[in-house]
């Protein structure tokens, strides 16, 4: 599902709907054992819009994962304001869901029960409509026939697909992904990137992706936020104006090559921070 937007006929400026998530002058400090203070984020300003995939890239330690933890409600900002629109926060995984680098499936539950685990935590039971939703998600990633298998019987890529289904089963507004394909081999990683694009086209979810792969960010994203070295700030925000649907052949597109090089230059030869 494309981001709802239109372009001004006079300025060609993209006009978007109200932001789903707003980070306004967010700073995060951590006090260390020796009494010093580490600044992970400093005056970070970022808006995330409904239905888009936005990737965070930047040097190691620039606060990408800290930003995800803030949005997930696992961390409070030291300064600034974070707003998530579109309804009250509910218990469990129903508003914001997270996919980590490792699938973290429960080894004593089969695939279907792993996907339905957030439902059981939130509701204490498994309604029929949630069971049907879980099976639809497994079918979307090509694993409907593996519903009764145990995690140990699946490959790493299959396990991560199950983890993605589990994150979506409660229909969250926002899907946060922290290096979700980082532990996979190169070919499996490419397959899951295309799977994620298909899931996004089917569900229209708002996705915030943390990745160390510039090419992955360009392939998957509508926009890429380049962060500065610690303390993390917004270095640059790029529109990824590559046509969709994107495929395994997209990296050979000249525009893809140009964008990846631009991001690489900004990380290794940073411009003044916004």
C-alpha positions in Angstrom: 0.0 0.0 0.0 1.5 3.3 -1.0 1.8 6.2 1.4 -1.2 8.4 1.0 0.2 11.6 -0.5 -0.2 14.1 -3.3 2.1 16.6 -4.9 1.7 20.3 -5.2 1.4 21.2 -8.9 3.3 24.4 -8.3 6.2 23.4 -6.1 6.2 19.6 -6.6 6.5 19.4 -2.8 5.2 16.1 -1.4 2.1 16.7 0.9 1.6 14.0 3.5 -1.2 13.2 6.0 -0.6 14.0 9.7 2.3 12.0 11.1 1.5 8.8 13.0 4.6 9.2 15.2 6.4 12.5 16.1 9.7 12.7 17.8 10.3 16.3 18.8 13.7 17.4 20.2 14.2 14.0 21.8 17.4 13.5 23.9 18.3 10.4 25.8 21.0 10.3 28.5 22.5 7.3 30.3 24.4 7.7 33.6 27.3 5.3 33.9 28.8 3.6 37.0 31.7 6.1 37.2 29.2 9.0 37.4 29.7 10.3 33.9 26.8 10.7 31.4 26.5 9.2 27.9 24.3 11.0 25.4 22.7 8.5 23.1 20.4 10.9 21.3 20.5 14.7 21.1 17.6 16.8 19.9 16.3 14.2 17.5 13.4 15.4 15.3 11.7 12.9 13.1 8.1 12.3 11.9 6.9 8.9 10.6 3.8 8.8 8.4 1.0 6.2 8.1 1.7 3.3 5.8 5.4 4.1 5.1 8.5 2.1 5.5 11.2 4.3 7.0 14.7 3.0 7.7 17.2 4.3 10.2 20.9 4.0 9.1 24.1 5.4 10.6 27.3 4.5 12.4 27.3 1.9 15.2 26.2 3.5 18.5 24.3 6.4 16.9 21.0 5.6 18.7 19.0 3.7 16.1 17.9 0.9 18.5 17.4 3.5 21.2 14.9 5.2 18.9 13.0 2.0 18.5 12.9 1.4 22.2 11.5 4.9 22.7 8.7 4.2 20.3 8.0 0.8 21.8 7.6 2.4 25.2 10.5 0.5 26.6 12.4 3.7 27.3 11.4 7.2 28.2 13.1 10.3 26.7 15.3 12.4 29.0 14.2 15.5 27.1 11.7 16.2 24.4 8.3 14.8 23.4 7.3 11.6 21.6 3.7 11.3 20.4 1.9 8.3 18.8 -1.4 9.2 17.3 -4.4 7.2 16.4 -5.8 5.9 19.7 -5.0 5.0 23.2 -2.1 2.7 24.0 -3.4 -0.8 24.8 -1.9 -3.6 26.8 0.5 -5.9 25.1 1.5 -5.8 21.4 -1.6 -4.4 20.0 -0.3 -0.9 19.1 3.4 -1.3 18.5 5.1 -4.7 17.8 8.8 -5.5 17.5 10.8 -7.9 15.4 14.3 -8.5 16.7 17.4 -9.9 15.0 16.7 -13.3 16.5 13.2 -14.8 16.1 13.0 -15.7 19.9 10.3 -18.3 19.3 9.1 -20.4 22.3 10.7 -23.8 21.6 7.8 -25.8 23.4 5.1 -24.3 21.2 4.4 -25.2 17.6 4.5 -22.6 14.8 0.8 -21.7 15.0 0.8 -21.4 18.8 3.9 -19.2 18.6 2.1 -16.8 16.3 -0.9 -16.8 18.6 1.1 -16.3 21.8 0.5 -12.5 22.0 -3.3 -13.2 21.6 -3.2 -15.5 24.6 -1.2 -13.0 26.7 -3.6 -10.2 25.8 -7.0 -12.0 25.9 -6.3 -15.2 27.9 -7.9 -17.3 25.1 -7.8 -17.8 21.4 -10.9 -16.5 19.6 -11.7 -18.1 16.3 -11.1 -14.9 14.3 -7.6 -14.7 15.7 -6.9 -18.3 14.8 -8.0 -17.5 11.2 -5.8 -14.3 11.2 -2.8 -16.3 12.3 -3.4 -18.8 9.5 -3.8 -16.0 7.0 -0.5 -14.5 8.0 1.3 -17.9 7.8 -0.2 -18.4 4.3 1.1 -14.9 3.4 4.7 -15.9 4.1 4.3 -19.4 2.6 4.2 -21.3 5.9 0.6 -22.4 6.3 1.6 -26.0 5.8 4.1 -25.7 8.7 1.6 -24.6 11.3 2.0 -27.8 13.4 5.8 -27.9 13.2 8.1 -27.1 16.1 10.6 -24.2 15.8 13.6 -26.6 15.8 12.2 -28.2 12.6 12.4 -24.8 10.7 15.3 -23.1 9.0 16.5 -19.7 10.3 14.6 -17.8 7.6 11.4 -19.7 8.3 11.7 -19.0 12.0 12.0 -15.3 11.3 8.9 -15.4 9.0 7.0 -16.9 12.0 8.3 -14.1 14.2 7.0 -11.5 11.7 3.6 -13.2 11.7 3.6 -13.2 15.5 4.3 -9.5 15.5 1.3 -8.8 13.1 -1.3 -11.1 14.7 -2.8 -8.4 16.9 -2.9 -5.9 13.9 -0.5 -3.3 15.5 -0.4 0.2 14.1 3.4 0.2 13.9 5.9 -2.6 13.2 9.4 -1.9 14.6 12.2 -4.1 13.1 15.6 -4.1 14.7 18.1 -5.7 12.2 15.5 -8.4 11.5 17.6 -10.1 8.8 21.0 -9.5 10.2 21.5 -13.1 11.4 20.6 -14.7 8.1 22.7 -15.8 5.1 22.8 -13.5 2.1 20.4 -15.4 -0.1 17.8 -15.9 2.7 18.1 -12.3 3.6 17.3 -11.2 0.0 14.2 -13.5 0.0 12.9 -12.1 3.3 13.4 -8.5 2.0 11.1 -9.3 -0.9 8.7 -11.0 1.5 8.6 -7.9 3.7 7.8 -5.8 0.7 4.9 -8.1 -0.2 3.6 -8.1 3.5 3.7 -4.3 3.4 1.8 -4.2 0.2 -0.8 -6.5 1.6 -1.2 -4.9 5.1 -0.2 -1.3 4.6 1.6 -1.3 8.0 3.7 1.6 9.2 7.2 0.1 9.5 10.3 1.5 11.2 13.4 -0.5 10.2 16.8 -0.3 11.8 19.5 -1.7 9.5 23.3 -1.5 9.0 22.8 -2.4 5.3 22.5 0.7 3.1 21.3 -1.4 0.2 18.6 -3.0 2.3 17.4 0.4 3.5 17.1 1.7 -0.1 15.4 -1.5 -1.4 12.8 -1.6 1.3 12.1 2.1 2.2 10.0 5.0 1.2 12.4 7.2 3.1 15.8 6.7 4.8 16.8 8.7 7.8 20.6 9.0 8.1 21.8 9.5 11.6 25.0 11.1 12.8 27.6 9.5 15.0 26.8 9.7 18.7 25.1 11.6 20.0 22.6 10.6 17.4 20.8 13.3 15.4 19.1 13.4 12.1 21.9 13.9 9.5 19.7 13.7 6.4 16.3 12.4 5.3 16.1 11.0 1.8 13.1 10.2 -0.4 13.6 6.8 -2.1 12.0 7.6 -5.4 12.4 4.2 -7.0 9.3 2.7 -8.6 7.3 -0.1 -6.9 7.0 -3.0 -6.9 10.7 -3.6 -6.2 12.3 -6.9 -6.9 15.6 -8.8 -6.8 16.6 -6.8 -9.9 16.0 -3.4 -8.3 19.7 -3.0 -7.1 20.8 -2.8 -10.7 18.7 0.3 -11.2 21.0 3.4 -11.7 18.8 5.4 -9.3 19.3 2.6 -6.7 23.1 2.8 -7.1 23.0 6.6 -6.9 21.0 6.6 -3.7 23.1 4.0 -1.9 26.2 6.0 -2.8 24.7 9.2 -1.5 23.8 7.6 1.8 27.3 6.0 2.1 28.9 9.4 1.5 26.8 11.0 4.2 27.8 8.4 6.7 31.5 8.4 6.0 31.8 12.0 5.0 29.1 13.6 7.1 27.6 17.0 6.3 26.6 19.4 9.0 23.8 18.0 11.2 20.3 19.4 10.8 
